[in-house]
């Protein structure tokens, strides 16, 4: 058997190895992407938890505001101010989504709506919910 035939035979027999390596690399890439997404979600959860537990700049800002008020209700006031700030962010999101839905409803009522407009509306609502204004 010539070296050419031996090389061709080896190449044919090892082709499965290359495909296997490619599949493993693809799997590694997918796992890394999922891990990065999970890390991002975990970081956001930790940020919200820390904010609620008073381990954030929001807490420090509200603590300073409460310190300016004399009395024994400071801890309750700090918590109330934190809740107010978190609620205000949600209210702003709700108002933005409400405006989008009102425009969409008017377009649908007037017959001016389209599938593309519907898709744009859904994308924008998702963006507001996930990332904020």
N, CA, C and O atoms as CSV, one atom per row, in Angstrom:
chain,resi,resn,atom,element,x,y,z
A,1,UNK,N,N,0.859,-1.166,0.000
A,1,UNK,CA,C,0.000,0.000,0.000
A,1,UNK,C,C,0.902,1.226,0.000
A,1,UNK,O,O,1.854,1.319,0.775
A,2,UNK,N,N,0.583,2.161,-0.885
A,2,UNK,CA,C,1.419,3.363,-0.993
A,2,UNK,C,C,1.124,4.339,0.135
A,2,UNK,O,O,0.088,4.252,0.793
A,3,UNK,N,N,2.039,5.261,0.349
A,3,UNK,CA,C,1.840,6.261,1.405
A,3,UNK,C,C,0.612,7.117,1.123
A,3,UNK,O,O,-0.068,7.560,2.049
A,4,UNK,N,N,0.332,7.349,-0.151
A,4,UNK,CA,C,-0.846,8.138,-0.514
A,4,UNK,C,C,-2.109,7.423,-0.038
A,4,UNK,O,O,-2.987,8.044,0.561
A,5,UNK,N,N,-2.201,6.132,-0.302
A,5,UNK,CA,C,-3.379,5.350,0.097
A,5,UNK,C,C,-3.479,5.251,1.614
A,5,UNK,O,O,-4.569,5.316,2.182
A,6,UNK,N,N,-2.321,5.092,2.266
A,6,UNK,CA,C,-2.325,5.043,3.731
A,6,UNK,C,C,-2.835,6.367,4.310
A,6,UNK,O,O,-3.637,6.377,5.244
A,7,UNK,N,N,-2.361,7.482,3.746
A,7,UNK,CA,C,-2.785,8.809,4.223
A,7,UNK,C,C,-4.283,8.998,3.998
A,7,UNK,O,O,-4.987,9.538,4.852
A,8,UNK,N,N,-4.765,8.543,2.828
A,8,UNK,CA,C,-6.188,8.670,2.526
A,8,UNK,C,C,-7.015,7.805,3.480
A,8,UNK,O,O,-8.069,8.239,3.945
A,9,UNK,N,N,-6.557,6.603,3.773
A,9,UNK,CA,C,-7.239,5.699,4.681
A,9,UNK,C,C,-7.284,6.299,6.097
A,9,UNK,O,O,-8.316,6.248,6.765
A,10,UNK,N,N,-6.170,6.858,6.539
A,10,UNK,CA,C,-6.124,7.498,7.864
A,10,UNK,C,C,-7.074,8.689,7.906
A,10,UNK,O,O,-7.791,8.879,8.889
A,11,UNK,N,N,-7.084,9.493,6.843
A,11,UNK,CA,C,-7.970,10.654,6.785
A,11,UNK,C,C,-9.433,10.221,6.861
A,11,UNK,O,O,-10.229,10.843,7.565
A,12,UNK,N,N,-9.785,9.166,6.146
A,12,UNK,CA,C,-11.169,8.674,6.169
A,12,UNK,C,C,-11.550,8.153,7.547
A,12,UNK,O,O,-12.660,8.395,8.023
A,13,UNK,N,N,-10.636,7.444,8.183
A,13,UNK,CA,C,-10.922,6.870,9.489
A,13,UNK,C,C,-10.980,7.928,10.590
A,13,UNK,O,O,-11.671,7.733,11.590
A,14,UNK,N,N,-10.279,9.024,10.426
A,14,UNK,CA,C,-10.258,10.068,11.465
A,14,UNK,C,C,-11.263,11.181,11.210
A,14,UNK,O,O,-11.372,12.099,12.023
A,15,UNK,N,N,-11.992,11.127,10.119
A,15,UNK,CA,C,-12.962,12.198,9.830
A,15,UNK,C,C,-14.027,12.283,10.919
A,15,UNK,O,O,-14.497,13.370,11.255
A,16,UNK,N,N,-14.400,11.137,11.463
A,16,UNK,CA,C,-15.385,11.126,12.550
A,16,UNK,C,C,-14.880,11.857,13.780
A,16,UNK,O,O,-15.662,12.482,14.498
A,17,UNK,N,N,-13.588,11.784,14.028
A,17,UNK,CA,C,-12.998,12.485,15.169
A,17,UNK,C,C,-13.163,13.991,14.991
A,17,UNK,O,O,-13.519,14.698,15.934
A,18,UNK,N,N,-12.904,14.477,13.778
A,18,UNK,CA,C,-13.040,15.914,13.521
A,18,UNK,C,C,-14.481,16.379,13.721
A,18,UNK,O,O,-14.722,17.442,14.292
A,19,UNK,N,N,-15.429,15.583,13.251
A,19,UNK,CA,C,-16.837,15.927,13.444
A,19,UNK,C,C,-17.193,15.927,14.922
A,19,UNK,O,O,-17.923,16.799,15.393
A,20,UNK,N,N,-16.677,14.948,15.652
A,20,UNK,CA,C,-16.925,14.880,17.097
A,20,UNK,C,C,-16.354,16.085,17.826
A,20,UNK,O,O,-16.999,16.645,18.713
A,21,UNK,N,N,-15.143,16.481,17.450
A,21,UNK,CA,C,-14.518,17.656,18.070
A,21,UNK,C,C,-15.336,18.904,17.754
A,21,UNK,O,O,-15.534,19.755,18.622
A,22,UNK,N,N,-15.806,19.013,16.530
A,22,UNK,CA,C,-16.613,20.176,16.148
A,22,UNK,C,C,-17.910,20.220,16.962
A,22,UNK,O,O,-18.334,21.293,17.391
A,23,UNK,N,N,-18.538,19.063,17.175
A,23,UNK,CA,C,-19.766,19.018,17.962
A,23,UNK,C,C,-19.493,19.392,19.420
A,23,UNK,O,O,-20.279,20.107,20.041
A,24,UNK,N,N,-18.379,18.905,19.959
A,24,UNK,CA,C,-18.016,19.239,21.337
A,24,UNK,C,C,-17.767,20.742,21.462
A,24,UNK,O,O,-18.202,21.364,22.432
A,25,UNK,N,N,-17.079,21.320,20.499
A,25,UNK,CA,C,-16.816,22.769,20.537
A,25,UNK,C,C,-18.120,23.559,20.448
A,25,UNK,O,O,-18.282,24.565,21.140
A,26,UNK,N,N,-19.042,23.117,19.610
A,26,UNK,CA,C,-20.341,23.788,19.501
A,26,UNK,C,C,-21.082,23.712,20.828
A,26,UNK,O,O,-21.661,24.704,21.272
A,27,UNK,N,N,-21.069,22.546,21.463
A,27,UNK,CA,C,-21.718,22.367,22.752
A,27,UNK,C,C,-21.090,23.276,23.801
A,27,UNK,O,O,-21.795,23.884,24.606
A,28,UNK,N,N,-19.764,23.367,23.789
A,28,UNK,CA,C,-19.069,24.251,24.740
A,28,UNK,C,C,-19.480,25.708,24.541
A,28,UNK,O,O,-19.684,26.439,25.510
A,29,UNK,N,N,-19.600,26.119,23.300
A,29,UNK,CA,C,-20.022,27.486,22.999
A,29,UNK,C,C,-21.437,27.744,23.515
A,29,UNK,O,O,-21.698,28.785,24.118
A,30,UNK,N,N,-22.340,26.808,23.282
A,30,UNK,CA,C,-23.720,26.964,23.752
A,30,UNK,C,C,-23.778,27.014,25.274
A,30,UNK,O,O,-24.508,27.825,25.844
A,31,UNK,N,N,-23.016,26.154,25.927
A,31,UNK,CA,C,-22.991,26.143,27.393
A,31,UNK,C,C,-22.442,27.461,27.922
A,31,UNK,O,O,-22.962,28.002,28.897
A,32,UNK,N,N,-21.384,27.986,27.281
A,32,UNK,CA,C,-20.806,29.261,27.715
A,32,UNK,C,C,-21.818,30.392,27.567
A,32,UNK,O,O,-21.902,31.259,28.437
A,33,UNK,N,N,-22.584,30.398,26.482
A,33,UNK,CA,C,-23.602,31.433,26.285
A,33,UNK,C,C,-24.687,31.338,27.356
A,33,UNK,O,O,-25.111,32.354,27.907
A,34,UNK,N,N,-25.133,30.123,27.648
A,34,UNK,CA,C,-26.147,29.931,28.686
A,34,UNK,C,C,-25.604,30.344,30.050
A,34,UNK,O,O,-26.326,30.938,30.851
A,35,UNK,N,N,-24.335,30.034,30.319
A,35,UNK,CA,C,-23.718,30.409,31.588
A,35,UNK,C,C,-23.654,31.933,31.715
A,35,UNK,O,O,-23.943,32.483,32.778
A,36,UNK,N,N,-23.275,32.612,30.631
A,36,UNK,CA,C,-23.193,34.071,30.668
A,36,UNK,C,C,-24.559,34.695,30.915
A,36,UNK,O,O,-24.669,35.663,31.667
A,37,UNK,N,N,-25.609,34.147,30.286
A,37,UNK,CA,C,-26.964,34.652,30.496
A,37,UNK,C,C,-27.385,34.437,31.949
A,37,UNK,O,O,-27.983,35.317,32.569
A,38,UNK,N,N,-27.067,33.260,32.483
A,38,UNK,CA,C,-27.405,32.954,33.874
A,38,UNK,C,C,-26.662,33.879,34.828
A,38,UNK,O,O,-27.232,34.343,35.816
A,39,UNK,N,N,-25.391,34.148,34.536
A,39,UNK,CA,C,-24.610,35.069,35.373
A,39,UNK,C,C,-25.239,36.458,35.369
A,39,UNK,O,O,-25.308,37.123,36.403
A,40,UNK,N,N,-25.694,36.888,34.201
A,40,UNK,CA,C,-26.330,38.197,34.084
A,40,UNK,C,C,-27.614,38.248,34.912
A,40,UNK,O,O,-27.865,39.226,35.617
A,41,UNK,N,N,-28.421,37.200,34.825
A,41,UNK,CA,C,-29.656,37.151,35.597
A,41,UNK,C,C,-29.357,37.088,37.088
A,41,UNK,O,O,-30.039,37.729,37.888
A,42,UNK,N,N,-28.346,36.325,37.461
A,42,UNK,CA,C,-27.965,36.207,38.862
A,42,UNK,C,C,-27.472,37.548,39.406
A,42,UNK,O,O,-27.803,37.925,40.530
A,43,UNK,N,N,-26.681,38.265,38.607
A,43,UNK,CA,C,-26.191,39.575,39.037
A,43,UNK,C,C,-27.347,40.539,39.269
A,43,UNK,O,O,-27.329,41.302,40.235
A,44,UNK,N,N,-28.352,40.517,38.396
A,44,UNK,CA,C,-29.512,41.391,38.562
A,44,UNK,C,C,-30.292,41.012,39.822
A,44,UNK,O,O,-30.740,41.889,40.560
A,45,UNK,N,N,-30.455,39.717,40.068
A,45,UNK,CA,C,-31.146,39.265,41.288
A,45,UNK,C,C,-30.390,39.707,42.541
A,45,UNK,O,O,-31.000,40.159,43.510
A,46,UNK,N,N,-29.078,39.577,42.520
A,46,UNK,CA,C,-28.269,40.004,43.664
A,46,UNK,C,C,-28.385,41.505,43.877
A,46,UNK,O,O,-28.471,41.972,45.013
A,47,UNK,N,N,-28.388,42.269,42.771
A,47,UNK,CA,C,-28.509,43.722,42.886
A,47,UNK,C,C,-29.839,44.091,43.521
A,47,UNK,O,O,-29.888,44.948,44.404
A,48,UNK,N,N,-30.917,43.454,43.084
A,48,UNK,CA,C,-32.234,43.738,43.646
A,48,UNK,C,C,-32.310,43.316,45.108
A,48,UNK,O,O,-32.887,44.021,45.936
A,49,UNK,N,N,-31.721,42.157,45.422
A,49,UNK,CA,C,-31.719,41.696,46.814
A,49,UNK,C,C,-30.944,42.672,47.698
A,49,UNK,O,O,-31.408,43.048,48.774
A,50,UNK,N,N,-29.753,43.082,47.233
A,50,UNK,CA,C,-28.945,44.011,48.014
A,50,UNK,C,C,-29.664,45.340,48.199
A,50,UNK,O,O,-29.594,45.960,49.260
A,51,UNK,N,N,-30.357,45.767,47.143
A,51,UNK,CA,C,-31.105,47.021,47.232
A,51,UNK,C,C,-32.206,46.897,48.279
A,51,UNK,O,O,-32.420,47.810,49.077
A,52,UNK,N,N,-32.902,45.764,48.271
A,52,UNK,CA,C,-33.989,45.564,49.233
A,52,UNK,C,C,-33.466,45.417,50.661
A,52,UNK,O,O,-34.135,45.818,51.613
A,53,UNK,N,N,-32.275,44.846,50.812
A,53,UNK,CA,C,-31.701,44.643,52.143
A,53,UNK,C,C,-30.885,45.835,52.635
A,53,UNK,O,O,-30.332,45.806,53.734
A,54,UNK,N,N,-30.814,46.858,51.834
A,54,UNK,CA,C,-30.115,48.063,52.277
A,54,UNK,C,C,-28.622,48.043,52.037
A,54,UNK,O,O,-27.879,48.700,52.766
A,55,UNK,N,N,-28.157,47.307,51.035
A,55,UNK,CA,C,-26.730,47.246,50.749
A,55,UNK,C,C,-26.442,47.906,49.407
A,55,UNK,O,O,-25.729,47.339,48.579
A,56,UNK,N,N,-26.979,49.082,49.189
A,56,UNK,CA,C,-26.802,49.717,47.885
A,56,UNK,C,C,-26.768,51.229,48.033
A,56,UNK,O,O,-27.106,51.760,49.091
A,57,UNK,N,N,-26.359,51.928,46.970
A,57,UNK,CA,C,-26.392,53.391,46.998
A,57,UNK,C,C,-27.788,53.945,47.264
A,57,UNK,O,O,-27.939,54.998,47.883
A,58,UNK,N,N,-28.812,53.224,46.790
A,58,UNK,CA,C,-30.190,53.644,47.046
A,58,UNK,C,C,-30.442,53.692,48.544
A,58,UNK,O,O,-31.036,54.647,49.045
A,59,UNK,N,N,-30.003,52.686,49.249
A,59,UNK,CA,C,-30.165,52.652,50.700
A,59,UNK,C,C,-29.413,53.812,51.345
A,59,UNK,O,O,-29.953,54.499,52.212
A,60,UNK,N,N,-28.179,54.032,50.929
A,60,UNK,CA,C,-27.373,55.110,51.511
A,60,UNK,C,C,-28.015,56.477,51.266
A,60,UNK,O,O,-28.030,57.332,52.151
A,61,UNK,N,N,-28.544,56.673,50.058
A,61,UNK,CA,C,-29.206,57.943,49.728
A,61,UNK,C,C,-30.414,58.146,50.636
A,61,UNK,O,O,-30.608,59.223,51.200
A,62,UNK,N,N,-31.216,57.102,50.768
A,62,UNK,CA,C,-32.427,57.214,51.581
A,62,UNK,C,C,-32.103,57.292,53.066
A,62,UNK,O,O,-32.829,57.933,53.827
A,63,UNK,N,N,-31.028,56.649,53.482
A,63,UNK,CA,C,-30.610,56.731,54.876
A,63,UNK,C,C,-30.220,58.164,55.210
A,63,UNK,O,O,-30.576,58.677,56.271
A,64,UNK,N,N,-29.486,58.810,54.303
A,64,UNK,CA,C,-29.093,60.201,54.522
A,64,UNK,C,C,-30.319,61.105,54.593
A,64,UNK,O,O,-30.378,62.023,55.411
A,65,UNK,N,N,-31.297,60.836,53.727
A,65,UNK,CA,C,-32.535,61.618,53.734
A,65,UNK,C,C,-33.277,61.412,55.053
A,65,UNK,O,O,-33.818,62.365,55.614
A,66,UNK,N,N,-33.308,60.187,55.548
A,66,UNK,CA,C,-33.995,59.888,56.804
A,66,UNK,C,C,-33.262,60.472,58.003
A,66,UNK,O,O,-33.891,60.881,58.979
A,67,UNK,N,N,-31.935,60.511,57.933
A,67,UNK,CA,C,-31.141,61.043,59.043
A,67,UNK,C,C,-31.475,62.516,59.306
A,67,UNK,O,O,-31.334,63.007,60.426
A,68,UNK,N,N,-31.914,63.198,58.267
A,68,UNK,CA,C,-32.243,64.614,58.420
A,68,UNK,C,C,-33.526,64.824,59.220
A,68,UNK,O,O,-33.817,65.945,59.636
A,69,UNK,N,N,-34.292,63.760,59.439
A,69,UNK,CA,C,-35.556,63.857,60.168
A,69,UNK,C,C,-35.339,63.359,61.596
A,69,UNK,O,O,-34.864,62.240,61.790
A,70,UNK,N,N,-35.683,64.180,62.606
A,70,UNK,CA,C,-35.516,63.712,63.985
A,70,UNK,C,C,-36.580,62.679,64.343
A,70,UNK,O,O,-37.693,62.719,63.818
A,71,UNK,N,N,-36.236,61.757,65.236
A,71,UNK,CA,C,-37.222,60.786,65.706
A,71,UNK,C,C,-36.725,59.366,65.624
A,71,UNK,O,O,-35.631,59.090,65.131
A,72,UNK,N,N,-37.571,58.454,66.130
A,72,UNK,CA,C,-37.212,57.042,66.207
A,72,UNK,C,C,-37.740,56.224,65.022
A,72,UNK,O,O,-37.597,55.002,65.005
A,73,UNK,N,N,-38.331,56.866,64.063
A,73,UNK,CA,C,-38.923,56.134,62.945
A,73,UNK,C,C,-37.973,56.020,61.752
A,73,UNK,O,O,-38.401,55.667,60.653
A,74,UNK,N,N,-36.704,56.313,61.957
A,74,UNK,CA,C,-35.759,56.325,60.841
A,74,UNK,C,C,-35.667,54.992,60.097
A,74,UNK,O,O,-35.698,55.001,58.866
A,75,UNK,N,N,-35.554,53.838,60.781
A,75,UNK,CA,C,-35.477,52.581,60.020
A,75,UNK,C,C,-36.699,52.349,59.129
A,75,UNK,O,O,-36.564,51.907,57.987
A,76,UNK,N,N,-37.880,52.645,59.650
A,76,UNK,CA,C,-39.100,52.470,58.858
A,76,UNK,C,C,-39.125,53.441,57.688
A,76,UNK,O,O,-39.575,53.094,56.596
A,77,UNK,N,N,-38.645,54.647,57.915
A,77,UNK,CA,C,-38.610,55.642,56.853
A,77,UNK,C,C,-37.626,55.243,55.757
A,77,UNK,O,O,-37.912,55.414,54.572
A,78,UNK,N,N,-36.478,54.716,56.147
A,78,UNK,CA,C,-35.489,54.274,55.152
A,78,UNK,C,C,-36.103,53.195,54.264
A,78,UNK,O,O,-35.986,53.256,53.041
A,79,UNK,N,N,-36.756,52.211,54.875
A,79,UNK,CA,C,-37.388,51.138,54.112
A,79,UNK,C,C,-38.468,51.706,53.194
A,79,UNK,O,O,-38.563,51.314,52.031
A,80,UNK,N,N,-39.266,52.614,53.703
A,80,UNK,CA,C,-40.344,53.209,52.899
A,80,UNK,C,C,-39.768,53.977,51.706
A,80,UNK,O,O,-40.314,53.911,50.606
A,81,UNK,N,N,-38.676,54.697,51.918
A,81,UNK,CA,C,-38.059,55.445,50.819
A,81,UNK,C,C,-37.487,54.501,49.758
A,81,UNK,O,O,-37.590,54.774,48.563
A,82,UNK,N,N,-36.890,53.400,50.192
A,82,UNK,CA,C,-36.388,52.407,49.236
A,82,UNK,C,C,-37.534,51.814,48.425
A,82,UNK,O,O,-37.434,51.667,47.207
A,83,UNK,N,N,-38.610,51.480,49.104
A,83,UNK,CA,C,-39.771,50.919,48.409
A,83,UNK,C,C,-40.356,51.930,47.431
A,83,UNK,O,O,-40.791,51.568,46.337
A,84,UNK,N,N,-40.363,53.197,47.831
A,84,UNK,CA,C,-40.865,54.248,46.951
A,84,UNK,C,C,-40.041,54.314,45.667
A,84,UNK,O,O,-40.595,54.382,44.570
A,85,UNK,N,N,-38.714,54.294,45.809
A,85,UNK,CA,C,-37.860,54.400,44.631
A,85,UNK,C,C,-38.010,53.206,43.701
A,85,UNK,O,O,-38.041,53.368,42.481
A,86,UNK,N,N,-38.104,52.012,44.265
A,86,UNK,CA,C,-38.300,50.811,43.447
A,86,UNK,C,C,-39.657,50.872,42.751
A,86,UNK,O,O,-39.765,50.539,41.571
A,87,UNK,N,N,-40.689,51.296,43.474
A,87,UNK,CA,C,-42.031,51.398,42.895
A,87,UNK,C,C,-42.075,52.437,41.779
A,87,UNK,O,O,-42.756,52.237,40.773
A,88,UNK,N,N,-41.354,53.547,41.948
A,88,UNK,CA,C,-41.364,54.587,40.916
A,88,UNK,C,C,-40.776,54.073,39.608
A,88,UNK,O,O,-41.249,54.430,38.529
A,89,UNK,N,N,-39.745,53.235,39.702
A,89,UNK,CA,C,-39.187,52.665,38.470
A,89,UNK,C,C,-40.225,51.809,37.769
A,89,UNK,O,O,-40.332,51.845,36.543
A,90,UNK,N,N,-40.997,51.033,38.536
A,90,UNK,CA,C,-42.039,50.194,37.950
A,90,UNK,C,C,-43.143,51.042,37.340
A,90,UNK,O,O,-43.655,50.720,36.268
A,91,UNK,N,N,-43.512,52.122,38.016
A,91,UNK,CA,C,-44.571,53.007,37.516
A,91,UNK,C,C,-44.165,53.616,36.179
A,91,UNK,O,O,-44.978,53.699,35.259
A,92,UNK,N,N,-42.911,54.040,36.070
A,92,UNK,CA,C,-42.437,54.618,34.804
A,92,UNK,C,C,-42.521,53.593,33.673
A,92,UNK,O,O,-42.909,53.929,32.554
A,93,UNK,N,N,-42.159,52.345,33.967
A,93,UNK,CA,C,-42.256,51.290,32.953
A,93,UNK,C,C,-43.709,51.076,32.546
A,93,UNK,O,O,-44.015,50.936,31.362
A,94,UNK,N,N,-44.603,51.050,33.532
A,94,UNK,CA,C,-46.024,50.824,33.244
A,94,UNK,C,C,-46.591,51.949,32.388
A,94,UNK,O,O,-47.362,51.693,31.463
A,95,UNK,N,N,-46.219,53.189,32.686
A,95,UNK,CA,C,-46.694,54.318,31.879
A,95,UNK,C,C,-46.176,54.229,30.443
A,95,UNK,O,O,-46.925,54.478,29.498
A,96,UNK,N,N,-44.913,53.879,30.276
A,96,UNK,CA,C,-44.349,53.773,28.929
A,96,UNK,C,C,-45.057,52.671,28.136
A,96,UNK,O,O,-45.375,52.858,26.962
A,97,UNK,N,N,-45.298,51.545,28.766
A,97,UNK,CA,C,-45.991,50.439,28.096
A,97,UNK,C,C,-47.436,50.832,27.794
A,97,UNK,O,O,-47.956,50.495,26.731
A,98,UNK,N,N,-48.084,51.535,28.712
A,98,UNK,CA,C,-49.462,51.981,28.501
A,98,UNK,C,C,-49.562,52.907,27.292
A,98,UNK,O,O,-50.489,52.788,26.491
A,99,UNK,N,N,-48.612,53.825,27.160
A,99,UNK,CA,C,-48.609,54.732,25.995
A,99,UNK,C,C,-48.475,53.936,24.697
A,99,UNK,O,O,-49.190,54.192,23.728
A,100,UNK,N,N,-47.552,52.966,24.686
A,100,UNK,CA,C,-47.378,52.143,23.489
A,100,UNK,C,C,-48.659,51.398,23.149
A,100,UNK,O,O,-49.052,51.336,21.984
A,101,UNK,N,N,-49.311,50.834,24.157
A,101,UNK,CA,C,-50.537,50.076,23.914
A,101,UNK,C,C,-51.670,50.976,23.429
A,101,UNK,O,O,-52.470,50.561,22.591
A,102,UNK,N,N,-51.748,52.196,23.943
A,102,UNK,CA,C,-52.781,53.132,23.481
A,102,UNK,C,C,-52.587,53.481,22.011
A,102,UNK,O,O,-53.554,53.512,21.251
A,103,UNK,N,N,-51.350,53.742,21.603
A,103,UNK,CA,C,-51.066,54.035,20.193
A,103,UNK,C,C,-51.441,52.829,19.333
A,103,UNK,O,O,-52.091,52.968,18.297
A,104,UNK,N,N,-51.024,51.650,19.778
A,104,UNK,CA,C,-51.329,50.421,19.031
A,104,UNK,C,C,-52.836,50.220,18.917
A,104,UNK,O,O,-53.333,49.862,17.849
A,105,UNK,N,N,-53.577,50.449,20.022
A,105,UNK,CA,C,-55.032,50.280,20.013
A,105,UNK,C,C,-55.678,51.251,19.035
A,105,UNK,O,O,-56.591,50.871,18.303
A,106,UNK,N,N,-55.218,52.499,19.014
A,106,UNK,CA,C,-55.773,53.477,18.066
A,106,UNK,C,C,-55.517,53.051,16.623
A,106,UNK,O,O,-56.391,53.191,15.768
A,107,UNK,N,N,-54.311,52.528,16.351
A,107,UNK,CA,C,-54.004,52.074,14.992
A,107,UNK,C,C,-54.880,50.891,14.604
A,107,UNK,O,O,-55.359,50.814,13.472
A,108,UNK,N,N,-55.093,49.963,15.546
A,108,UNK,CA,C,-55.930,48.795,15.257
A,108,UNK,C,C,-57.380,49.224,15.042
A,108,UNK,O,O,-58.052,48.703,14.151
A,109,UNK,N,N,-57.869,50.167,15.848
A,109,UNK,CA,C,-59.244,50.642,15.732
A,109,UNK,C,C,-59.460,51.352,14.401
A,109,UNK,O,O,-60.507,51.200,13.772
A,110,UNK,N,N,-58.470,52.125,13.979
A,110,UNK,CA,C,-58.582,52.879,12.729
A,110,UNK,C,C,-58.210,52.055,11.504
A,110,UNK,O,O,-58.325,52.539,10.378
A,111,UNK,N,N,-57.765,50.817,11.705
A,111,UNK,CA,C,-57.389,49.976,10.570
A,111,UNK,C,C,-56.020,50.311,10.014
A,111,UNK,O,O,-55.683,49.876,8.914
A,112,UNK,N,N,-55.213,51.083,10.754
A,112,UNK,CA,C,-53.889,51.474,10.274
A,112,UNK,C,C,-52.795,50.503,10.726
A,112,UNK,O,O,-51.646,50.640,10.306
A,113,UNK,N,N,-53.125,49.538,11.564
A,113,UNK,CA,C,-52.122,48.634,12.135
A,113,UNK,C,C,-51.615,47.636,11.111
A,113,UNK,O,O,-52.276,47.359,10.111
A,114,UNK,N,N,-50.427,47.100,11.378
A,114,UNK,CA,C,-49.848,46.081,10.515
A,114,UNK,C,C,-49.160,45.043,11.381
A,114,UNK,O,O,-48.948,45.252,12.575
A,115,UNK,N,N,-48.817,43.933,10.770
A,115,UNK,CA,C,-48.110,42.882,11.489
A,115,UNK,C,C,-46.747,43.394,11.953
A,115,UNK,O,O,-46.301,43.077,13.056
A,116,UNK,N,N,-46.086,44.190,11.101
A,116,UNK,CA,C,-44.785,44.744,11.463
A,116,UNK,C,C,-44.907,45.664,12.682
A,116,UNK,O,O,-44.055,45.644,13.570
A,117,UNK,N,N,-45.972,46.469,12.717
A,117,UNK,CA,C,-46.197,47.358,13.857
A,117,UNK,C,C,-46.447,46.546,15.121
A,117,UNK,O,O,-45.983,46.905,16.204
A,118,UNK,N,N,-47.191,45.441,14.973
A,118,UNK,CA,C,-47.439,44.571,16.127
A,118,UNK,C,C,-46.130,43.995,16.654
A,118,UNK,O,O,-45.904,43.963,17.864
A,119,UNK,N,N,-45.275,43.542,15.752
A,119,UNK,CA,C,-43.988,42.974,16.154
A,119,UNK,C,C,-43.117,44.036,16.812
A,119,UNK,O,O,-42.433,43.757,17.797
A,120,UNK,N,N,-43.139,45.262,16.269
A,120,UNK,CA,C,-42.365,46.359,16.861
A,120,UNK,C,C,-42.864,46.671,18.268
A,120,UNK,O,O,-42.071,46.910,19.178
A,121,UNK,N,N,-44.182,46.667,18.437
A,121,UNK,CA,C,-44.768,46.931,19.754
A,121,UNK,C,C,-44.324,45.881,20.762
A,121,UNK,O,O,-43.914,46.214,21.874
A,122,UNK,N,N,-44.404,44.629,20.378
A,122,UNK,CA,C,-44.006,43.544,21.278
A,122,UNK,C,C,-42.539,43.667,21.634
A,122,UNK,O,O,-42.170,43.484,22.795
A,123,UNK,N,N,-41.694,43.972,20.661
A,123,UNK,CA,C,-40.262,44.125,20.920
A,123,UNK,C,C,-39.999,45.272,21.887
A,123,UNK,O,O,-39.180,45.145,22.798
A,124,UNK,N,N,-40.684,46.377,21.693
A,124,UNK,CA,C,-40.474,47.544,22.558
A,124,UNK,C,C,-40.949,47.280,23.985
A,124,UNK,O,O,-40.287,47.678,24.943
A,125,UNK,N,N,-42.094,46.609,24.128
A,125,UNK,CA,C,-42.589,46.268,25.466
A,125,UNK,C,C,-41.599,45.335,26.166
A,125,UNK,O,O,-41.308,45.513,27.348
A,126,UNK,N,N,-41.087,44.350,25.445
A,126,UNK,CA,C,-40.091,43.449,26.025
A,126,UNK,C,C,-38.843,44.198,26.450
A,126,UNK,O,O,-38.288,43.923,27.514
A,127,UNK,N,N,-38.396,45.141,25.631
A,127,UNK,CA,C,-37.208,45.918,25.957
A,127,UNK,C,C,-37.417,46.736,27.230
A,127,UNK,O,O,-36.537,46.797,28.089
A,128,UNK,N,N,-38.583,47.361,27.342
A,128,UNK,CA,C,-38.890,48.174,28.536
A,128,UNK,C,C,-38.935,47.295,29.777
A,128,UNK,O,O,-38.408,47.673,30.823
A,129,UNK,N,N,-39.549,46.144,29.674
A,129,UNK,CA,C,-39.653,45.250,30.829
A,129,UNK,C,C,-38.285,44.765,31.254
A,129,UNK,O,O,-37.982,44.755,32.447
A,130,UNK,N,N,-37.446,44.361,30.305
A,130,UNK,CA,C,-36.152,43.774,30.635
A,130,UNK,C,C,-35.099,44.806,31.014
A,130,UNK,O,O,-34.335,44.584,31.953
A,131,UNK,N,N,-35.041,45.927,30.305
A,131,UNK,CA,C,-33.931,46.847,30.488
A,131,UNK,C,C,-34.322,48.180,31.116
A,131,UNK,O,O,-33.458,48.900,31.616
A,132,UNK,N,N,-35.564,48.508,31.098
A,132,UNK,CA,C,-35.992,49.807,31.622
A,132,UNK,C,C,-36.131,50.828,30.515
A,132,UNK,O,O,-36.029,50.499,29.334
A,133,UNK,N,N,-36.363,52.060,30.903
A,133,UNK,CA,C,-36.634,53.119,29.926
A,133,UNK,C,C,-35.392,53.616,29.268
A,133,UNK,O,O,-35.457,54.508,28.421
